[in-house]
Amino acid sequence: MVVGRPSVGAEVIEFENEIFDSIALKTLLTNDSVKEILPVGSKGINTELQMMMQEKKITYDLIEDIPLDLEKSCGPSTSAIVIIKSKEILKMNIPVYKIGNIL
């Protein structure tokens, strides 16, 4: 999953109610379904995801038609990659996007 709207520059102000922040982090840290949290910065989701999965030796499959640009900078950590338990649903007050499955 990706939590928060990837934003950079003026978008951070424009979408301030949709970005990953300390409140979202606290919510995730208290959720038993959450296994991993990785804030995403200027390298973008795809780069951070690949590094995370390679480090943890995890195989994954991206879904088709992801509604995000995985290469876009997420500026000052406006989004986070979140791994949750299988078949769990993540409910947040900011956008949550499913981007793939762990194999």
N, C-alpha and C positions, 0 to 999 in steps of 0.2 A: 504494500500500500504506500501511497504518498499522501501525507497529511499536510494541508496548507497549500495555498495557491503560489506556484513559483512566480516570483516577482523580482524585478531589478529596477533601480533608479526611481523615477517618479511613480512607478507602479506600487512601490512599497507604501506610499502614502495613499494612493488611489484605492488600493485593496487592503488597507490596514486591518479590516475586520475579517479577512480571509487568510491571513498569513500565519505561519507557525510562530508561536511565541512561548513565553515562560508558562502561561496558563495552560496551553495545549500540552507542553512538556509535562507539567505536573499531572494533568489528567491521564496521560499515557503511562506515566510512572506508577500510577495507582491502579492500573487496569491489569488484571491477572492474565488476560489474553495476549498481552504484548510480550514478545520475546526479545526483540531488538529495536533500537531507535538510533537512527543516524541522521543528524541535521545535514542538509544539503546546502552548499554555498555556491560560489562562483563557477565551479567546475561542471555543475549541472547534475541532474539525476542519473543519467546513464553512466557517467564516469564514476560517480560515487557508488552506484549499485554494483558495477563490475568489480571495483576494488573491494567492496564489502564481501561480495560472494566469493571472490577468489581467496581472500584472507581466511574466510570461514570454511572454504572448500565445500560450498553449497552450489548445487546445480539448480537452475531456475529456467522458467519459460515465460516470456512476456506474452501478454494477451494481445489480440489484434485490436485495432481501433482504439488505442489508448488516447484519451482526450487531452493529453499534455504533450508539449514539446520536451522530450527527454534530454535534449542537448542544451536547452535554454539555461542561462545562468539563473540561479536562485538567490542571487545577490547576497545579502547578509543573513543567510540561513532562514529563508522565508518558507521553506518546506522541509519535511523530514521523511526519510524512508523508514517504514515501520513494518516489521515482520510480526504477524500475529498467528496464533494457533489456527490450525486448519478448521475451516467451516465456521469460524467465528465472524461476527460482524462488528465493525468498529464504528461507533457513533460519536461524533464530535460536533462542536459548534462552529467548526471551520470545514472547508471542503476536504473530502477523503476520496481518493481515486485508487481503484484497484488497477495495478499494472502488471501483475503476473502471479505465478504459482511456483512454489518450491517443489522440485521433483524428488 
